[in-house]
Structures are given as structure tokens and as C-alpha cells.
Amino acid sequence: MPGKRYISVILPLKLGWEPCYRCKEDEMPSVGDRVRVAFAGNGKGREYIGIVSGTDIEPEIAEDRIKDIVGIEQGLVRISEQEIALWRTVADYYMCSIGEVYKAAYPAQKIQGEEVQARMEARAQKKTEQEEAKRKREEEKREREKAREEEKIQKKRERLEKTEERLSKAKEKLSKAQKDSVRDRLTAEIHELEKAAAEIAESLKTLTGNASAGNTEAENTEATASSITEGTSYPDIQAMIGRISTDNGIGPVTTSGIQMANRESSADGVGSKDLISDGIVLSDAQNAAYISIKEAFRKRQPVLLKGVTGAGKTEIYIKLATDCLNAGKNVLYLVPEIALSRQLEYRLEKIFRTRLMTFHSGESLTQRRETASAVRQGQGTVLLGTRSALFLPHHDLGLIIVDEEHDSSYKQDSPAPRYNGRDTAVMLAGIHGCSILLGSATPSLESMHNCDTGKYALVNLDVRYHASEDADIEIIDTIAERKKRGMKGSFSIKLIEHINETLSKGGQVMLFRARRSFSPAMQCTSCGHIPKCPHCNASLSWHKSRRSGQETSGTAENEDMMPEGAAAGGRLVCHLCGYSRPFSEKCPECGGELRGLGAGTQKVEEEAAALFPGARIARLDSDTARSASYGKETIRAFGRGEIDILIGTQMVTKGFDFPNLSLVAVLQADTLMSVQDFRADEKAAQLLEQFMGRCGRRGAKGLFVVQTSMPDHPVYSIIRGRMTGSEGSLLNERKEFGFPPYTRLVNIVIRDTDEMRAVRMGTKLAGLLESGTPPYTVTGPYIPAVDKVADNHIRIIRLGLRKDRQLAAVKRHLMKMLSEFMQKEKYETHIVIDVDPS
């Protein structure tokens, strides 16, 4: 069709293709532009804002099926080619659609916010243009008035000159009386001229907006007026005006001159290219690591910095970030959790000041939108964020830092894309051609394997910054202690003595319990019934009510979901779907007494308050940290020594640096190992090693206590050996059994409210995947440890793919096979694909 051209568009939908749309010849958008289009999916038509991914394409469908675009969204910023490249890379690797990645990067709320912002900016621009037009009209009016006044003065000057000429010729012919009369008329004209000159001077002052400052201007104007009054009988008026302008420091005033002055003024601020001084002095060991990292960067290699806890990895990060900023580049600094970013933000802010920006889900939508806009426009900035910061509109990236790279919090479980932040950061670095540094005291086996194969460069940092000794380790057998009455609730008498000794010396204590709530589960003492969530195959946890009523768990969406504190005993809460109901001490089955099984952080806090009445105690878990201000202030207060004992879940175990912390202890450590996961030992060893590294970081030797009923577990041998050589033995086990990093795992997860249909579809899909001679192994469908969540029954099929050059092609083949199966069975909404499951 003449005058028509075609484009491909990325929509925020789970589509296996990029729809084709038609544009008019005179409204052809560019790649990255936002366009509004109509799309009918599942028989329901609605409009979406999509991203142009291709222009002047050849349609692959009939022309009469192609729709026109609704319009180009001029007010929304263009998506960069680098952003689209990242989306494609993530979609290909994690076996999802590019539309799902686009939706994650630009969720509906964000796009709506951008539209609102665009409308506000358009109104502001229109107002600015109106004010500018008004200013120009007023300026032109003043110029016309000035010209008229100057013309009047010139005429008076000419008349004055003629008068003097006549006076000179007739001077000798006149009598004294006549001379006096002429002199009087001349004097009157001179006074009139002086008055006009003063008015012009005042007009010039107004015109320039008092360009000169303060007393100097007033003094110069007064002096000039005096010179006019006391000067010659017929001064040059134009010269006077010129001198007025010069004496007052007034030159030609234009809009461009004002804008230039503003730019020069802003160049002195934070946005300038002034060099940053970090004030950090590296130790010999740190400096050697720093030099090795820089050398690897020059070879364009990703770097893994393996540094013991307390070695000062953060100082190296800051040094490298400073180098990058001074080169005019931007830095992306990733951390696994919000709690860690809050303490780090406080530290980095002292160095980078307003060059530092933060981005995570704990900030408001407005704050995140403003940060995204600043990232798009900024130059020489440091962005501190969690994994979602990867999808911001980065440009001029010079360095990406992934702190605590081993942490499983970098993996997104839902919704798609189910990506790992660490691996996506490596993809982003490749797209931008920038350096990337992964750091950890306990690196993941995947990263260590990449070092062994030469994909990454390994830099070791084995010396603690303050040369402090490794903490002493004490493993307490809780079963043996209970037999000899050596336990008081969750605390062994040995641990109580260690805490009292630490507090008496002015030290601080940190206690780790892997479960929040008061009791993770309840059980009837008569019939053994354990209350479970009606929507999940999981026990309900007891959250004891507080007088303040500040803690809430779950949601209040129906009659049995009420705010916490509604009942005297608190609430039973499901930590999977959020369901909750008021707690009753009576068993719903037989009326017997319900008692708690185990202790969560809430109970540990209550027991600690009773055991150590003089201590200042605080708790930090996902219940208390729902308030961003509470979490941030608790961390800072502990750092200032205003809290003696801090009790928390995993969020207190990683990355924090507290100078006075000398005792850390793990309560009921068995829960860390009792997980059905081939990575369980690796994760437990990493977490314990990280937690142990929180103490004794300023020269004094720390103490690490673990309370467990399995003191002979292999993980404790790894910890006692300080992880030395453990990577090799764990890697050998992985290789023997065909687990990552020697293979790639893909979980196909089936969720259905109908359990029998989930079983039937899982069996049918597994048979399809096993047909022929597939280049992968198929396990399942099997029942996971928690097989029902939010009324959905779950079955999992696990695929093991070889790591070779055919991996990408095999993934594409699987995607096609799964897509055809879901379309044929009309089962699209029940199957999710999880690549590299955590």
C-alpha cells in the first residue's frame, strides 16, 4: 500500500513474537520510540504502550490483518538500544518473552508515572514559553521607550548647541541684562537635560535587572549623577549613558548571556567534572588486590574478588568507583538486600555526597521514577541498588560492582523474568563494554568454576584490614545440654555466660534465628494436630500480639483476615500466601491446648529480655523492617553502640560492619541444613561464614557460637576449616552427580488449582520431553517439599542441560516445544519456566 510503512513492536505481554503495525509515511518512529497500539489478546482488545523494535520491516502476515498504530507517545523518553539488547539477552537466557522483561523494566505504574510526568513537563514547558514571550515583549517595550528618550535627549542636545552658538555670536552685542536673561534660559535648558539624563540612567538600571550588586551600584550611580550636575555646560549625553552603563558594570544583556552565566555557575556544583578524593588509604594487601583488579580490567576480564570477612573489600570498591567517576563514567553498585544497602548508603554518602543515588523496592514509586530519570541524564554518578536497578536506563557505565555475589537474594523467583542479578550484571557489562567486579568472602561455586576455567580472573584478599585474628568457634550440642539441664528456653547456659561476659566488657552481641514469628508452628498437646493454612500445605506461625499493635502480618481481605492484635493472643499467619486468623489456645480439632514448636525471633527477643534485663535489645526481621525508617535507624543505632543485643533473621548476617561487635551466635542452626536442595550445604556454609565474619573486625578477637542438635554435620567441618579447600570437594560432588556448575538446570513448574489435572498435565509434558533422544535429562514430575501454595497444587519437572555450544539452540527448541504444548492444551497460565533455580 503506497504511503505505508511497517514496524515491529515490543508489548508488555507474554508473546512469542513481536507484533507488526502500520505507520503513515510522515509519522515513521525510530527504534526505541514509544507507540500506543491496540492489541486483541484472548479475544479482549485494549491499548498498550509498546517499544518500536524494528522499522521498515517486511510483514510476515497478510496486510489486512495489520493494524495502524494509534499514535507516537512524544512525551515519553526513548528506550536506548542498550536497554533493548539487555532485554533480548535476558529473555533468551531465562526462556521467557521479551515482553515479560519489558514489563519488569517498565511496569504499568512506572509508565503511568512517566505519562503524568510528561504531561507536567509539557505544561511547565508551555508556561516557560509563555513567560519568555512575555519577557521579550516587555524588553522590546523598554527598548522602544529607551529609544524615544534618547531621541528626545539628542534633540535637546542639538538645541543646546545651537543656543550656545547664537550666544557666542551675539555675546559682545548684548548688554549685561540681556546676557543674564540668555544665561538663565540656557541654565533652565541644561537642568531639563540633566533631569532627562537621570531618568535614562534609572531606566537602564531597571532594564538590566540591577545587574550590579548592592552598595557598589548605588555609589556608582550617585557619582555619575554628580558628574552630570557638576560637569560642562553641554555634556555629551550618549557618552554619559555609556559611562553609566560602564560604571554600573552593565553590558549588553541577552537571554543567552543569562543562560551561559547559569551554566558557569552550575559547573561549580556537584554535577561538574571536579575530581573526587575518597580519602582512603589502602593496606599493602588491599593495594596489591587493587592493582591486580585494574590489570584484569585492562584485559577486559570479569573479576572475582575473594576476600575474607573484614579484609576491607568495600574500601577497594570505593577506590575503583572513584577512579571511574574521575574518568567521567557512571558506576552501578549492587547489593542483595535493602537492609544492607541502608548501612552502605550511609557510608558511601560521606564520600560521593549528591553523586550517590539509591534504587530499591523500599523507596516510593515517585522516588524510583526520579532516580530512573536521573540515571538516564546523569554523568559521573554512583547508583546503589538491588537487582531491579539492572533494568534502569544506564549509559556511560564504567564499572559494575556486585557485592556478596553468592547471595541467593539476587535470584528472582516470580514473576518472569526469573533472573539472577549477578549473572544479568555480567550480561549488562558485556553490552556496555564496562568492567565488572564480583565480590564475596564465600563465592558461589559457579563463580569459582568460572575462575577455574579462565572465564573470570580471581583476586584473593586473605588478610583482615585490622590484622585481627579469626574468631573462635564453639559448637554447642543442644541435645546434650538438655540432658544435663543446660538449656533455658532457646539459650544454653554456656551461651548465656558468653553473653553476660561480653556485655560486662562493653561489647555487643548479635543473635541469628532463621525464622521470624513467636513460634514457627503450633501443635496440640492432646491429639498432635498442627494448624495449617487452608490455602497452602504449610503450618501456620504464631505471631504474638504486642501492646503497640505495630506489627501486622498477612492481609485483611476477608472476615478471617483481621489486623494483628485483634485477639489477645495474636494471630496465626501463613508466611507463603499471607493468610491469617486470630490465635486461640484451644485446638480446633479436639479442644486441647496448643503449644508452640520452636522459637522465632519474636520469642527469642522475649526470652533475651528476661535473661538480660539490663541490656538494650532490638529485633530486625521482615516484620519490624517493614518500616524503612525503623530498619535504617536500628542498624545505625547498633553501629553507634546504643543497642547491646540485636536479634534478627538472615538480613543481619551479611555485609554489615559493626566495630564493637564481639559475639555472634546462631540459634537452632539445624534449620539451615534441613532443606531439600543440592545447594543446602553450600548455602549454610556461606551464611555461617558470613555471620561469623561480623564479629571481631577491629583488632579484638571475636567469638562465634552455634547451637545445634547435629554437631557432627559436615558443614561445621567446613566452617572450622575456614572454607579452605571446601570449594574443591563440593565441586567434585557436583560434577559426580551432574549438578551445576557442570550442567544447566531448568525447572518446569506446573501450578493448578485442580490437583489431578496438575498431575495429568505434568505426566503428559514429561512424556513429551522424553520422546526421542533429547540432549538433556528429565526428572519428574515430582512433588516439592511444599506442594500447595495459594490454592495451587505444584509439580516440578527438572531438566539437566549440557553446557556446550548447543545450549542456546537446545533452549530455543525447548521453548518452541513448550509453547506448542501450552497452546494445544490451552494451559499457558499454568506453566512457568525457571532457569538456574536457586
N, C-alpha and C positions, 0 to 999 in steps of 0.2 A: 504494500500500500504506500503510495507516494506521501512523503512528508512524515512518515512514521519511523521511529527507531525503537530498539528493544534493549531492555536492561534486565539483569538478574538481581534479585533482592533477597537479603537475609532477613527472615522474620523470627520473632521470639517464640518459636514453636518447635515441637519435636517433629521435624520433617527430614526426610532422606534426600531432599533435593532443594534447590533454590529457585522459587517461582519466577517466571518470566512476566514482565509487564511492558506495556507500550507507552512511549513518550512522544510528544509532539517534537517536531524538528527544532523549534525555537525554545524548548524548555528542557534540553538534554542535561541531566545531572551528571556529576562526576562520581567516580568510585569513592565511597565513604560518606556521600551525602545522605541525609535522612529524607525519606519519602513516605508519604501517607498512602497506603494502598488498602484495597478491600480484598479479603480472603475468606472463602467459604470452606470451613473445615467441619467435618462431621455434619454437613447439612446446615450449619449455623454460620451465617455471614456476619462479619464485623470488620471494622477498620483497625489496622495496626500501623505503627511507625517502624519501618524497616530500614536496612542499610543497603545502599547500592553496592553490589559486589562485582559487577561487570557491566560494561557499556558496549553498545553496538554488537550485541551477540546475535547469533543465528538461532531463532526459536526451534525447539525440538517438538513442539506441539502445534496443532492446527491454529491458524491465525485467528479464527473466530472464537477460540477459547481463551485468547489472551485479553486481559483487561487493561484499561488505561489506568495510569497512576492517578490518585486523587489530587496530589499536588506535592511540591517540594517544600519541606519544612525549612524555610530560610532562617528562622530564628535559632535553630539547634545547630550546635557545632558539628563539624565534620569528624567522622571517625578516621583515624590515621590508618595507613596501610599496615603499620606495625601491629596495631591492635587486631586487625582482621587476620593477619598472619598468625598471631598467637592463638586466636580463636580456632583457626583451622588446625593448628598443631595439636591443641588440647583435644579437639573433637576427634581427630584421627587416632590419637594415642588412647584416649579413655573411652572410645567406642560409643560416642554419643553424637547428636546432631550439632552443627554449628549454631543453630537457633537456640539450643539449650545453653550454650556457652554465652551467646549474646544476651540472653535473658539474665544470666548470672552477673554479667558485667554491667548491664544496664537494666535493672529490674524496673517494673512498671512505675513504682513510686519515684524512682530516680528520674525516669523520662518525664513523668508528670511534673516533677520539680523543675526539670530543665525547661519545660514549656512555660511554666509560671515565671521562671527567671528570665526567659527570653522575652515574654510579654512585658515584664517590668523594665528590662533593659531597653526595649523598643520605646516604651513610654518615656523613660528617662532620656533617651536619645532625642525624641521629639521635643521634649521640654528644653533640652540643651540647645537644640537648633532654634527654637522659638526665642530663647533668651539671647542667643548670639545674634539673631536677626534684629532683635530689639536694641541690643547694644550698638550694632552697626548703624541703625537709624539714628540713635541718639548722638553717636560720634559724628555722623555726617551733618546733623543739625548744628552741632557745636562748631564744626569746621566752617559751615556757611556763616554762622554768627561771627566767628573769628575773622573771616574774610571781609565781612561787611564793616566790622570795627576797624580793621586795618586800612580799608579803603577810606573810611572817614578820617583816620589819623593822617593818611597820606595827603588828603585834600587840605586838611588844616595846616600840615607842614608846608605845602606849596603856597598856601595863602600867607603863611607867616613869612616865608622867604620873600614874596613879592612886597609885603608890607615893609620889611626891613630895607629892601632895595629902594622903595619910594622914600622911606625915611632918610636914607643916606643921601639921596639926591636933593631932597628939599631941606636938609638939616640946616644949611647955612642961610637959607632964605627965611626961616621961621623965627618968630620971636620966642622968648623964653616961655611965655604962657602957652603958645602953640606947641612948643616942644614937649611940655609937660602933658598936654592933652593927648598927643600921639603916643607918648610913653605909657600913659595909663591904659589906652586901648590895646597896645601891644602886650602889656603885662596881663591884661584880662584874657587875651587870647592864649598866652603862654600857660596861664593857670588852667584854662579849659583843656589845653593839650596835655598837661601833666595829669589831670584827672582821668582823661581817656586812657593814657598810658597805664595808670594804676589799675583801671578796670580790666585792661587787656592782660596785665600780669596776673590778676586774680582769676580770670577766665582760663589762663594757661595752667594755673595750679589745679583748678577743678578738672580740666581736660585730662591731665596726666594722672589723676587719682592720687595727688600728693606723693609723687614718686620718690621725692627726697624725704628723709626721715627727721622727725622731731624738731629739736631746737635749732639744728643747723639750717633747716629750710626757713624757719621763721626769721632767724638772724640774717640770712642771705637776702630774703625778700625785703626786709626793713632797710638793709644797707642799700639795696638797689633803688628803693623809693627815695631814700635820702639823696642819692646821687642824682636822681632826676630833678628833685626840688632845688638842689644847690648847684646844678650844672650850668651850662651855657644858656644863652637866651633862646636859642632854637636848636635843641639837640636832635640827632638822627633817631627817629622813633623806632625804625626797624632794627637798628643796632641795639637800642635799649631792650627791645623784646628778645633779641638774640642773647644779650647778656643776662637777662632774667632767666632764660632757659638754662644757660650755661652755669650761672651761679647756683641755681637750684638743682643742678645735676640732671636736668630734664633733656632727653634726646627724643628722637622720633619714636613714638610708642605704637607698636603694632601687636596684633594677636600672636603672630609667630614669635615675636620677641618675648612675650609673656610665657608662652609655652616652652621656649628654649630655657628661660630662667627657671621654670618649674622642673624641667628635666635635669638641669645642672644641680638644682637643689636636691632632687631625689637621688642623684648619683652619690651623694654623701651618706645615704642611708644604708639599710641592711641589704637592699637589692643591688648594691654596687658590686664591683669585682674586687673589692678590697680583700686582701689575703686574710685568712683566719689563722689564729695561733691557738693550738689546742692546749698548750702548757703542759703536755705530758712528757715525762722523761722515762723512756723505756729501759728496763733492765737489760743486761747483756743477753740473757736468754730470749727476752721479748724482741730485742733488736735483731738477733740472728733469725728469728722466725719471720719478722717483718721483711728483712732483706730477701729471704727465701720465697716469701709470698710474692713480692714485687718481681722477682726473677721469673716465677711461674706465670705471672700475668703477662710478662713480655713475650712468653712463648704461647700465649693465648690458651692456657690450660685452666680449667676449673681447679680450685684449690680446696683441700680439706685440711683445716687446722684442728689437729687433735691435741688439746691442751688439758692437763689435769685441772681439776676444780681448784680455783684460787690462783691459777697461773697468770691471770691478767689478760685474758683473750679480749675483753672489752676495750682495753687500752689500745690494743693493736687495731681493732675495728675502728676506733675513733681516729687513730693516726691515718689509716688508709682513707677514711671518709674525708678527712681534712685535706689530704693530698688531692682527692677527687674534686672537692669544691674549689680548691685553689686553681684547678685546671679548667674551671668553668663548667663542670659536669654535675649531674644530679646523682643522688645516692638513694637506693631503696634498702631499708634495714628491716628485715623480717624477724618476728618473734612468734612463738607458737601460741601464746595465750595473752589475753588482755591484762591479767594481773601482772605479768612480767613486764609488759610494755609500760605500765604506770610507773614502776620504780625506775626503769631505764629512761623514760621520758624526763623525769626529774633530773637525772644525771646529765643527759645529753643537752638539755635546755640551757644548762650553765655554760656550755661551750658554743653551741650553734645558735642559741637565742632564737630570734624570729625566723631563722633559716630552717628550723625544725618544724615539721608538720606530723600529725598523727592521724591514723585511719584504722578504725576497727568498729565492730558492731556495737560497742558500748557507747558510741557517740550518736548524737541525734542525726536524723536524716538531713537536716539543714547543714549541720557541721560537716557531714561527709560530702554533701554536694559542694560546699565551699572549698573543701580540701581537694576534691577532684578538679575543680576549676583552677585552683592554684597550681596543682601538678601540671595541668595542661599548659599553663602560661609561665610557670616558674623557671628560674635559671639559678643553678648553684644552691640547691635545697637538699635537705635530708628528710626522707619520708619514713617514719617509723610506723609499722603496721603489722597486722596479722595477715593470713593467707589471702584474704579478699583484696588486699592492696595490690596484688599482682595484676588485677584487671583494670587498674586506673590508666588514664591516657598518658603513659610515660613518654618522655622524649629526652634526648641527650643524656641517656643513662651512662654513667661511667663505672658504677660499681653496684653489685647486689650482694648483700650480706644476709646469710641465713643462719641465725643463731639457734643453738640447740637443734641442729638439723635432724637428729634422731627422733624427735618428739612425734608421737602419733597424732597429736592435735593438728599437725599440718595436713592430715588427710580429711577430706570432706566426705561424709558418709551419705548425705542426702541434702538437697536434690542433686540431679545431674547439673554440671559435670562432677563426677566423684573423683576429684583430682587430688594429688599430693602437692602441697605447696612447695616443698623442696624441689621436686622434680620439675614442676612447672616453672620455678625460678630459673632452673638451668635452661629450659626452653626459651624463656624470656631473654636471658643473657645472650643466647645464640642469635636471636632475632635482632637484638640491638647491637650486637658485637661488643658487648661490655664485659668487664671482669666479674667473676662471681667467686665468693668465698663462703664455704660451709664451715661451721664451727661447732665443736662439741667436745666434752670430756669423755663421752661414751658414744662414739659414732655408730651409726647403723651399720649392720653387716653389708647392706647394699653399697654404701659409700666406701667401706673398707675394700670390698671386692673391686670397685671401680678404680681404687688406688693400685690394687694388686695387678690389674690388667693394663695400667698406664693411662686410663681414661682421665683420672684425676691425679693431681700432684699432692702428695702427702707431706705436711709440715708438722713436726712434733714440737710440743712445748711441755717439757716434763718437769720444770722447776716452778714451784709456787713463788709468787711475786714477793711475798714477805718471808720467804725461806722457812715457813712454818712446817712442822712435821705432820705426817699423815695422822689422822685421828685414830685413837684406839678404838677397837671394835669389841663389843661384848654381846654375845648371843645368849639370850635368856630363854630357857626351856620352860614354857608356861605350864606344861603338864606336870613336870617335876616340881615346880614351885607350888602348884595347887595341892599336890600330895602332902607337902610339908607345911601347908597353910602359909605359903609365902606370897599370896596374892590378896590385894584389896581392890575388888572390882576389876577394872581394866588395868590396874597398875600392880606390878610386882613390887615387893618390899625393896628389892635391890634398886629398881628404878626410882622409887620414892627417895631412897637415900641419896642417889646421884643428883636428883633434882634439888633436894634440900642443900646439899653441899655446893652445887653450882650457884644457887640463889644467895647463899651466905657469903660467897665470894664476889657478889655483884654481877654475876654472869646472867645470860639469858638462855631460855630453853624453848625448843620448838618440837611439838609433838605431831606426828603424822598418823592419821587414820583414814583408810581408803574409802570409808562410807560416811556420807552425811546422814542426818536424822538423829533421833534419840536411840531407836533400835531398828536395825535393818529389816527385822521380821518379828512377828508375834506368834506365839503358839499357846494352845490351850493346855493347861496342866492336867486336865482330865481326859480328854479324847484325842489330844495331839493335833487338832485342827490348826492349820496355818492360814489365816485370811489372805486371799489372793485377789488380784484385780479382776473384775468381771470382764475386762476387755483385753487383758494380756495374761500370758502364762508366767506371772511373776508375783512374788509375795509383796504385800503392802508394808511400807515402812511407817513407823510411828514417829511423827513429829510432835513433840510435846509442846503445848501452848506456853506462851510467855505472857507475863503481865502486860508488857508493852504492846503485844499483838502486832509487832512489826514484821515478823516472819510470816510469809504466806507460801503455800505450796499448792501446786495444781491450779485449776481454774474454777470459776463459779459459773458454769454454763447451764446447769440444771438444778433440780431440787436437792440432789445429794452432793452437790459441789458447792460448799459454803466456804467463806473466808476462814482462815485458821484462827483459832481462838474462840470460835462459836461455841465449842464444847469445852468443858473444864479440863478434859484430858488431852486436848489437842486433836490431831487428825491422822488418819491412816492414808498414806499417799502412795501412788504408783509413780516411780521415777521414770517410767517409759512413756506413758501416754498422758500423765498429769491428772488422772482420776483421783479423787479424794472423797473421804466421808468422815463424819465425826467419829472419834475413837470412843469405844465402850470397853470397859474392863471385862465384860462378860462375853463368853464365846457365843457366836451366833448359832452354833450347831447344838451345843448341849447346855449352855448357860454356865459353864465352868469359868475359871479365871484365866485370862490371857496374860502371858508374861513375855517380856522381850527376849529375843535371841541376839546375843551380841550387843555391841555398843557402837553407835555412830558418834560423830564429832560433837553433837549436842550433849550426849550423855557424858562423854569424856570431859567436856568443859565443866559439867556439873560436878563430876567426881573430883576434878582438879581443884575446883573452888573449895570443896570440903577438905581435901587433903592439904592444901596450901593456902590457908585463909589470909595470909598477909601478902600474897602475890597478886600482881596486876595481870589479869588473864583476858585474852581476846580470842575470838574464833573467826577463821576466814575460810569459808566454803561457798558453794554456789548459792546457798540460801542467804547468807549475810552479804555476799558480794553483789547481790542484785542492785544495791545502791552503789553506783560508781564512786561517789564521794566517800562512802564508808570503806570500801576496799582500798582506795588510794590513801586515805588518812590512816588506816590500820597499818599498812606497810610502812608509811613514813614514821608513825609513832613508834613502831617496833625498831626501826632504824635509829631513832633518836634515844632509845633506851627507856621509853615511857611505858612499855609493856614488858613484863617479866616472862610470861609463858604465852606462846602463840600456838593455837591448835588449829589444824587445817587438813584439807584433803590434798590431792595432787598439786593444786595450784601453789602450795607453799614449798614444794620440793625442788624447784628448778630455777636456776639463774639468779637468785637473789644474793645480795652481798650485804650481810649484817656484821659489822666489826666486832660486836660484843657477844655474838652467839657462840657458846662453847659446848652445848649439849643438844644433840638431836636424837629423837627416839621414834621407833616405829611400833605401833600397837597393832596386834593381830595381823602380823605380816603374812600369814598363810593365804589371805585372800588374794594376794598379788600373784601367787603361783597356781591357784586353783581355777585356772581358766582354760577352756578347750581351744588352744591356739598354739600352733607350732612356734610362734614367736614369744610365748609366755615367759620362758626363762630369760631370753634376751631383754624383754621389756622390764622384767622385775629387776634384773641386774643393773640395767641402766638407771632405773628410778632410784634404787637403793644407793648406787654410787653417786648419783647427783645429789641426793638428800644428804649423804654423808659429807659431801663437799661444802655444804652450807656452813659448817662449824669450823672453828679454829683457823680463820682466814687472816688473822692479823698477828701472827707470830706464836700466840699461845696454842698449845696442843688441845684439840677437841676430843670429845667422846661421842661415839656412835653406838646406840643401844638398839637391839632388835629383839622384840618379844615374839616368840613363835612356838608352835607346837611341833614343828618339823626342823629341829636344829641341824640335822644332817643333810638337809636339802642341798643339791649341787650348786644352787645359786649362791649360797653363803660361802662356798669354797671359792667361787669366782670373785666375790667381794673381798675375801681375805687376801686373795692374790692380786688385788687392785686391778682387776680386769686383764692382768698380764697374760698374754697368750690365749686368752679366752676366745678372742675372735677366730683364731685358727681352728680350735676344737669345734666351735659352733658352726663354722663354715663347712668343716668336714662332714658334720652331721647333716647339714642342709644338702650338700652335694650327694651324699649317700642315698637320701630319701627323695631327691628330686624336688626340693623346695627352693624358693628364691634365696639368693640372687642368681641361681643357676637356671631357673626357669621363670616364666611369667605366669602368674595365676590370674584367672578371670572367673569371678563368681557370677553365675546367672541366678538371680534371686526371684522366686515366684511368690507373690503375695495375693491372697484371695480370701474373701470372707467365707467362701464355701470350701471347707477343708478337703472334701472328697474331690472337688474339681481341681484344687491345687495339686493333689497327689496325682490325679489322672493326667493333667497337663504336664507336670514335671516328668512323669514317666514317658510320656509321648515325646517330649522335647529331647530327653536324654537318648531315646532310641534313635531319633533323627540325627543327633550329633555324632552318635557312634557308628552310623551307617558308613559303609565303605571302609577305607583305611585312612582315617583322619590323622593329620600331623600334630595331634595333641592327645592328651589323656582325658578321660571323662570319669568323674567320681560323682555318684549320686543319681537321683536326688536324695539328699539326706536331711534329717531333721536337726536343726541347730539347737543349741542349748536353750535358747528362748524361742519357742516355735510359734508364738502368737503375740502380736503387738497391735494394739488399737483395733481389735476385732479382725485382724488379718492373719490368716494362717500362713506359715512360711516354710518353704522348701528351697534347698540350695543345690545347684549343680555346679561343681567346681571343674574348671578346665585348666590343664597344665600345658603351656605352650613352650616350645623350644626357643631359646634365644639365638636366633641366627638371622641371616639376611632375608629369610622368607617370613619373618614375624609380622611385618606390616601387611603383607599380602594375605596371610592367614587371618588376621584380624578383619580385613575387608571382606573376606569370604564368609567369616562368621557373622558379620553384621548383615550381609545380604541374606544369609540363611535364616537368621533370627527375625529379620524384618518380614520375610515372606511367611514364616510360620505365624507370627503375630497377626498379620493381615488375614491369612487364611482362616485362622481360628478365632478372629476378632478378639484378640487377647492383649492388645497393645498396652493397656493401662495396668496390667498385672505383672509385667516382667521388667526388671531393671538389670543393668549390666554394671558390675563393679570390677574395674581393672586394678590390679595390685591392691587387693583388700588389706586393710590394716589388721 
